Amino acid sequence: MTTLIIGASPNKQRYSYKAIQKLRKLNFEVNALGLNDGLITDVKIQTKPVKYKNIHTVSIYLKPQNQSQYLGYLIKLMPKRVIFNPGSENQILMNKLKEKKINCENSCTLVLLSTNQY
């Protein structure tokens, strides 16, 4: 199951950084998209959207006002689900994704991983 983290940061204090570390520790395939390039474990942060195939989950770590530019990208990726982490909840984007039959949830990737619900 491949996950794409949008809002990835090379800052070790950020939750996106911690999520990538946890996902890799649990042997999930991970791709990352962020403003600044960097490396988290063995995951390179891309600074421009990449046409990935077979993305199962997109985990968003962006404020709602920074998300609209990714709507078309998310629709093209057609992930099975999109997780809006705390602080990234966006009902408008969620509704648009649901119209395209993409499952969405307001949740926390780190909590889902630590409770075996991911």
Residue, then its C-alpha position, 0 to 999 in steps of 0.5 A: m500500500t503506497t502513501l503520498i504525503i502532501g505537505a512533507s517537511p524535512n523539519k524533524q519537529r513536523y508531524s509530516y516528518k514523523a508520519i513518513q518515519k513511522l510509515r517507513k518503519l512499518n515498511f509502507e511505500v512512501n512518496a513525499l511532496g513538499l515546499n522544500d526538498g530533503l530526505i526523510t529516511d530513504v524518502k526524497i521530498q519532491t517539490k513538484p507533483v509527480k505522476y505516481k501510479n497506484i497511490h492508495t492513500v494521500s495524507i495531507y499536512l497543509k492548511p486548507q488555504n494551501q490545498s486548492q492547487y492540488l485538487g486536479y492532481l488528487i483527482k488524477l492520482m485517484p487514490k483510494r482515500v485521502i486523510f486530512n490530518p488535524g489542521s488540514e480539514n477542508q470540507i469543500l475539497m473533501n466534497k469535491l473528492k467524494e464526487k469523484k468517488i475518492n474516500c476522505e476522512n478527517s483523521c490523524t495518520l500517526v494515530l491510525l498507524s499506532t492503533n493499527q487502523y491504517 
